[in-house]
Amino acid sequence: MSEAHTLFDSAASQTVELANRLSDADPQADLWEIADGLLAGAVHYWLYTRQPCGDPRCEQCATISTAEERLAVLLKDLEQYARDSDYFHSPTDVNVGRA
């Protein structure tokens, strides 16, 4: 397994563990509020790490050279992470067939 993949998996696992610790510490906590806070923090950090270097000819920064381009990349990544999640489909989704 590559180091980058290990770091990705570790960061994702630790985020879930943090959410579980926060919810365990306060059984009355609103789980959506915890999730929204973690997502807001993750988005903030993601945007921080994707700031272009300032060289308009930098090939590495070409896809993130404007705020709108960064947002497009973020939304694309976010959609993929959601679709890859075990929780993307739910048995209680209103569009699930019933026999």
N, CA, C and O atoms as a DFTB+ gen file, in Angstrom:
396 C
 N C O
     1  1       0.849      -1.184       0.000
     2  2       0.000       0.000       0.000
     3  2       0.887       1.237       0.000
     4  3       1.870       1.292       0.739
     5  1       0.560       2.210      -0.802
     6  2       1.384       3.409      -0.893
     7  2       1.223       4.273       0.353
     8  3       0.223       4.184       1.065
     9  1       2.231       5.110       0.602
    10  2       2.189       5.998       1.766
    11  2       1.020       6.972       1.670
    12  3       0.362       7.249       2.672
    13  1       0.756       7.495       0.466
    14  2      -0.352       8.438       0.285
    15  2      -1.680       7.764       0.594
    16  3      -2.543       8.361       1.238
    17  1      -1.851       6.522       0.138
    18  2      -3.099       5.802       0.411
    19  2      -3.240       5.545       1.915
    20  3      -4.334       5.658       2.467
    21  1      -2.141       5.204       2.564
    22  2      -2.156       4.982       4.003
    23  2      -2.530       6.269       4.736
    24  3      -3.324       6.232       5.676
    25  1      -1.975       7.399       4.321
    26  2      -2.311       8.675       4.949
    27  2      -3.779       9.027       4.722
    28  3      -4.448       9.508       5.637
    29  1      -4.283       8.792       3.514
    30  2      -5.690       9.043       3.193
    31  2      -6.588       8.210       4.109
    32  3      -7.504       8.736       4.741
    33  1      -6.318       6.914       4.173
    34  2      -7.135       6.027       5.007
    35  2      -7.046       6.402       6.485
    36  3      -8.044       6.365       7.204
    37  1      -5.861       6.758       6.923
    38  2      -5.670       7.151       8.313
    39  2      -6.445       8.425       8.637
    40  3      -7.105       8.504       9.673
    41  1      -6.367       9.417       7.760
    42  2      -7.092      10.673       7.983
    43  2      -8.594      10.430       8.006
    44  3      -9.301      10.969       8.857
    45  1      -9.080       9.620       7.075
    46  2     -10.517       9.330       7.030
    47  2     -10.956       8.581       8.286
    48  3     -11.980       8.916       8.881
    49  1     -10.191       7.577       8.691
    50  2     -10.535       6.798       9.885
    51  2     -10.511       7.658      11.147
    52  3     -11.391       7.548      12.001
    53  1      -9.499       8.510      11.256
    54  2      -9.401       9.358      12.438
    55  2     -10.528      10.385      12.493
    56  3     -10.959      10.775      13.578
    57  1     -11.003      10.822      11.336
    58  2     -12.132      11.752      11.304
    59  2     -13.388      11.067      11.830
    60  3     -14.133      11.650      12.617
    61  1     -13.623       9.827      11.394
    62  2     -14.781       9.070      11.879
    63  2     -14.640       8.815      13.378
    64  3     -15.613       8.932      14.122
    65  1     -13.436       8.468      13.822
    66  2     -13.203       8.243      15.250
    67  2     -13.472       9.513      16.056
    68  3     -14.052       9.441      17.140
    69  1     -13.063      10.669      15.546
    70  2     -13.328      11.938      16.226
    71  2     -14.832      12.173      16.332
    72  3     -15.324      12.568      17.388
    73  1     -15.553      11.936      15.260
    74  2     -17.008      12.102      15.283
    75  2     -17.634      11.182      16.327
    76  3     -18.529      11.595      17.066
    77  1     -17.172       9.954      16.387
    78  2     -17.701       9.012      17.376
    79  2     -17.380       9.455      18.803
    80  3     -18.222       9.341      19.694
    81  1     -16.167       9.958      19.020
    82  2     -15.804      10.451      20.361
    83  2     -16.675      11.639      20.761
    84  3     -17.136      11.720      21.900
    85  1     -16.899      12.562      19.822
    86  2     -17.736      13.732      20.116
    87  2     -19.158      13.316      20.443
    88  3     -19.762      13.848      21.375
    89  1     -19.693      12.382      19.695
    90  2     -21.070      11.949      19.958
    91  2     -21.156      11.118      21.234
    92  3     -22.154      11.200      21.951
    93  1     -20.131      10.320      21.533
    94  2     -20.120       9.548      22.785
    95  2     -20.002      10.458      23.997
    96  3     -20.579      10.169      25.045
    97  1     -19.258      11.555      23.866
    98  2     -19.055      12.483      24.977
    99  2     -20.329      13.242      25.325
   100  3     -20.497      13.685      26.461
   101  1     -21.219      13.392      24.363
   102  2     -22.477      14.100      24.595
   103  2     -23.604      13.347      23.893
   104  3     -23.900      13.608      22.728
   105  1     -24.236      12.403      24.615
   106  2     -25.286      11.592      24.006
   107  2     -26.469      12.411      23.472
   108  3     -27.237      11.921      22.644
   109  1     -26.614      13.636      23.936
   110  2     -27.696      14.497      23.459
   111  2     -27.286      15.338      22.254
   112  3     -28.085      16.111      21.725
   113  1     -26.049      15.182      21.831
   114  2     -25.531      15.999      20.722
   115  2     -26.298      15.719      19.434
   116  3     -26.746      14.600      19.182
   117  1     -26.430      16.748      18.644
   118  2     -27.045      16.628      17.328
   119  2     -25.984      16.062      16.380
   120  3     -24.992      16.729      16.086
   121  1     -26.195      14.829      15.903
   122  2     -25.199      14.175      15.056
   123  2     -24.969      14.936      13.760
   124  3     -23.857      14.947      13.231
   125  1     -26.015      15.573      13.247
   126  2     -25.847      16.373      12.028
   127  2     -24.933      17.561      12.297
   128  3     -24.137      17.940      11.438
   129  1     -25.046      18.154      13.494
   130  2     -24.188      19.294      13.828
   131  2     -22.728      18.861      13.901
   132  3     -21.840      19.575      13.434
   133  1     -22.485      17.702      14.482
   134  2     -21.119      17.177      14.537
   135  2     -20.607      16.931      13.121
   136  3     -19.494      17.334      12.783
   137  1     -21.412      16.276      12.300
   138  2     -21.001      15.970      10.934
   139  2     -20.757      17.246      10.127
   140  3     -19.781      17.338       9.382
   141  1     -21.646      18.225      10.277
   142  2     -21.472      19.485       9.548
   143  2     -20.213      20.215       9.996
   144  3     -19.517      20.809       9.172
   145  1     -19.915      20.176      11.278
   146  2     -18.691      20.809      11.775
   147  2     -17.443      20.129      11.252
   148  3     -16.482      20.798      10.872
   149  1     -17.450      18.801      11.228
   150  2     -16.306      18.074      10.675
   151  2     -16.148      18.355       9.187
   152  3     -15.034      18.535       8.694
   153  1     -17.265      18.391       8.479
   154  2     -17.199      18.689       7.042
   155  2     -16.675      20.103       6.802
   156  3     -15.841      20.313       5.921
   157  1     -17.159      21.071       7.579
   158  2     -16.693      22.453       7.432
   159  2     -15.188      22.546       7.687
   160  3     -14.468      23.234       6.963
   161  1     -14.728      21.854       8.711
   162  2     -13.291      21.853       8.997
   163  2     -12.491      21.188       7.897
   164  3     -11.417      21.664       7.530
   165  1     -13.009      20.084       7.366
   166  2     -12.319      19.383       6.284
   167  2     -12.256      20.247       5.025
   168  3     -11.225      20.300       4.355
   169  1     -13.358      20.922       4.709
   170  2     -13.377      21.803       3.534
   171  2     -12.381      22.944       3.725
   172  3     -11.630      23.282       2.811
   173  1     -12.383      23.530       4.913
   174  2     -11.446      24.620       5.214
   175  2     -10.007      24.150       4.998
   176  3      -9.221      24.838       4.346
   177  1      -9.663      22.990       5.540
   178  2      -8.300      22.472       5.404
   179  2      -7.991      22.124       3.954
   180  3      -6.892      22.399       3.474
   181  1      -8.951      21.519       3.249
   182  2      -8.761      21.155       1.851
   183  2      -8.447      22.404       1.021
   184  3      -7.511      22.406       0.221
   185  1      -9.233      23.459       1.217
   186  2      -8.998      24.705       0.472
   187  2      -7.649      25.320       0.828
   188  3      -6.958      25.852      -0.041
   189  1      -7.277      25.248       2.098
   190  2      -5.982      25.764       2.540
   191  2      -4.839      25.058       1.802
   192  3      -3.859      25.690       1.408
   193  1      -4.979      23.735       1.620
   194  2      -3.896      22.966       0.987
   195  2      -3.889      23.090      -0.529
   196  3      -2.943      22.644      -1.179
   197  1      -4.927      23.686      -1.100
   198  2      -5.014      23.786      -2.558
   199  2      -4.814      25.213      -3.059
   200  3      -5.312      25.558      -4.131
   201  1      -4.108      26.035      -2.320
   202  2      -3.837      27.391      -2.776
   203  2      -2.773      27.341      -3.865
   204  3      -1.731      26.710      -3.688
   205  1      -3.033      28.008      -4.999
   206  2      -2.043      27.985      -6.076
   207  2      -0.756      28.693      -5.654
   208  3      -0.760      29.567      -4.787
   209  1       0.331      28.295      -6.284
   210  2       1.644      28.804      -5.894
   211  2       1.882      30.254      -6.315
   212  3       2.765      30.914      -5.767
   213  1       1.110      30.760      -7.277
   214  2       1.285      32.127      -7.724
   215  2       1.938      32.258      -9.094
   216  3       1.924      33.332      -9.695
   217  1       2.508      31.168      -9.583
   218  2       3.100      31.172     -10.914
   219  2       1.994      30.840     -11.915
   220  3       1.526      29.701     -11.931
   221  1       1.557      31.785     -12.751
   222  2       0.455      31.531     -13.679
   223  2       0.738      30.427     -14.697
   224  3      -0.186      29.924     -15.335
   225  1       1.999      30.048     -14.852
   226  2       2.357      28.976     -15.795
   227  2       2.586      27.638     -15.116
   228  3       2.973      26.672     -15.774
   229  1       2.357      27.563     -13.819
   230  2       2.593      26.323     -13.078
   231  2       1.590      25.254     -13.519
   232  3       0.381      25.419     -13.357
   233  1       2.103      24.170     -14.070
   234  2       1.238      23.099     -14.546
   235  2       0.531      22.388     -13.397
   236  3      -0.617      21.968     -13.543
   237  1       1.199      22.250     -12.265
   238  2       0.607      21.568     -11.111
   239  2      -0.588      22.341     -10.564
   240  3      -1.528      21.739     -10.044
   241  1      -0.562      23.648     -10.673
   242  2      -1.635      24.493     -10.140
   243  2      -2.691      24.853     -11.184
   244  3      -3.650      25.556     -10.865
   245  1      -2.538      24.388     -12.414
   246  2      -3.423      24.805     -13.501
   247  2      -4.897      24.521     -13.202
   248  3      -5.759      25.328     -13.549
   249  1      -5.194      23.398     -12.570
   250  2      -6.600      23.039     -12.334
   251  2      -7.192      23.710     -11.096
   252  3      -8.388      23.586     -10.834
   253  1      -6.358      24.421     -10.335
   254  2      -6.835      25.071      -9.105
   255  2      -6.442      26.539      -9.053
   256  3      -6.310      27.105      -7.968
   257  1      -6.254      27.156     -10.198
   258  2      -5.714      28.520     -10.225
   259  2      -6.741      29.606      -9.894
   260  3      -6.366      30.766      -9.726
   261  1      -8.010      29.259      -9.798
   262  2      -9.038      30.217      -9.368
   263  2      -9.912      29.569      -8.311
   264  3      -9.935      28.346      -8.172
   265  1     -10.625      30.390      -7.576
   266  2     -11.524      29.871      -6.547
   267  2     -12.574      28.954      -7.154
   268  3     -12.895      27.916      -6.576
   269  1     -13.108      29.321      -8.301
   270  2     -14.137      28.506      -8.951
   271  2     -13.579      27.157      -9.404
   272  3     -14.262      26.137      -9.312
   273  1     -12.344      27.154      -9.891
   274  2     -11.724      25.886     -10.288
   275  2     -11.484      24.992      -9.078
   276  3     -11.690      23.780      -9.139
   277  1     -11.041      25.611      -7.963
   278  2     -10.845      24.824      -6.739
   279  2     -12.167      24.240      -6.266
   280  3     -12.225      23.079      -5.862
   281  1     -13.221      25.034      -6.314
   282  2     -14.529      24.548      -5.901
   283  2     -14.987      23.390      -6.781
   284  3     -15.547      22.417      -6.275
   285  1     -14.761      23.477      -8.067
   286  2     -15.146      22.401      -8.985
   287  2     -14.410      21.101      -8.642
   288  3     -15.013      20.028      -8.637
   289  1     -13.112      21.199      -8.356
   290  2     -12.332      20.017      -7.983
   291  2     -12.847      19.466      -6.652
   292  3     -13.009      18.256      -6.499
   293  1     -13.100      20.350      -5.699
   294  2     -13.616      19.920      -4.400
   295  2     -14.950      19.193      -4.551
   296  3     -15.137      18.128      -3.964
   297  1     -15.865      19.742      -5.319
   298  2     -17.176      19.121      -5.505
   299  2     -17.062      17.769      -6.207
   300  3     -17.785      16.829      -5.875
   301  1     -16.162      17.676      -7.167
   302  2     -15.938      16.405      -7.857
   303  2     -15.410      15.359      -6.870
   304  3     -15.896      14.228      -6.845
   305  1     -14.427      15.731      -6.067
   306  2     -13.888      14.817      -5.056
   307  2     -14.959      14.431      -4.054
   308  3     -15.098      13.257      -3.711
   309  1     -15.715      15.412      -3.582
   310  2     -16.752      15.160      -2.590
   311  2     -17.793      14.180      -3.117
   312  3     -18.209      13.266      -2.405
   313  1     -18.213      14.372      -4.366
   314  2     -19.189      13.445      -4.942
   315  2     -18.622      12.030      -5.004
   316  3     -19.325      11.067      -4.695
   317  1     -17.366      11.898      -5.397
   318  2     -16.768      10.565      -5.480
   319  2     -16.670       9.911      -4.110
   320  3     -16.966       8.725      -3.968
   321  1     -16.254      10.682      -3.087
   322  2     -16.167      10.121      -1.735
   323  2     -17.556       9.687      -1.246
   324  3     -17.688       8.646      -0.603
   325  1     -18.575      10.473      -1.546
   326  2     -19.937      10.121      -1.138
   327  2     -20.377       8.839      -1.838
   328  3     -20.911       7.936      -1.193
   329  1     -20.161       8.750      -3.136
   330  2     -20.588       7.567      -3.887
   331  2     -19.818       6.318      -3.462
   332  3     -20.351       5.210      -3.540
   333  1     -18.588       6.480      -3.020
   334  2     -17.785       5.345      -2.568
   335  2     -18.153       4.899      -1.147
   336  3     -17.739       3.821      -0.718
   337  1     -18.909       5.695      -0.427
   338  2     -19.247       5.398       0.966
   339  2     -20.254       4.256       1.069
   340  3     -21.167       4.134       0.251
   341  1     -20.068       3.431       2.083
   342  2     -21.036       2.369       2.380
   343  2     -22.400       2.946       2.750
   344  3     -23.411       2.245       2.696
   345  1     -22.427       4.206       3.119
   346  2     -23.668       4.828       3.583
   347  2     -24.354       5.655       2.500
   348  3     -25.350       6.323       2.779
   349  1     -23.839       5.623       1.267
   350  2     -24.442       6.428       0.199
   351  2     -25.894       6.013      -0.033
   352  3     -26.785       6.861      -0.080
   353  1     -26.129       4.718      -0.178
   354  2     -27.495       4.214      -0.312
   355  2     -27.965       3.729       1.045
   356  3     -27.209       3.124       1.804
   357  1     -29.210       4.002       1.331
   358  2     -29.801       3.590       2.596
   359  2     -31.043       2.759       2.313
   360  3     -31.764       3.046       1.357
   361  1     -31.309       1.746       3.112
   362  2     -32.518       0.955       2.905
   363  2     -33.798       1.781       3.094
   364  3     -34.878       1.366       2.673
   365  1     -33.672       2.930       3.718
   366  2     -34.849       3.780       3.934
   367  2     -34.963       4.915       2.932
   368  3     -35.823       5.783       3.082
   369  1     -34.107       4.925       1.904
   370  2     -34.240       5.920       0.826
   371  2     -35.623       5.759       0.195
   372  3     -36.105       4.641       0.011
   373  1     -36.253       6.888      -0.134
   374  2     -37.609       6.824      -0.692
   375  2     -37.630       6.229      -2.100
   376  3     -38.692       5.826      -2.575
   377  1     -36.495       6.164      -2.769
   378  2     -36.477       5.604      -4.108
   379  2     -36.039       4.145      -4.156
   380  3     -35.719       3.620      -5.223
   381  1     -36.026       3.495      -2.997
   382  2     -35.669       2.075      -2.946
   383  2     -36.920       1.260      -3.253
   384  3     -37.992       1.503      -2.699
   385  1     -36.759       0.286      -4.148
   386  2     -37.891      -0.573      -4.503
   387  2     -38.292      -1.455      -3.330
   388  3     -37.457      -1.870      -2.527
   389  1     -39.556      -1.724      -3.253
   390  2     -40.097      -2.609      -2.203
   391  2     -40.850      -3.755      -2.876
   392  3     -41.658      -3.530      -3.777
   393  1     -40.584      -4.964      -2.441
   394  2     -41.288      -6.114      -3.046
   395  2     -42.406      -6.588      -2.147
   396  3     -43.108      -7.541      -2.485
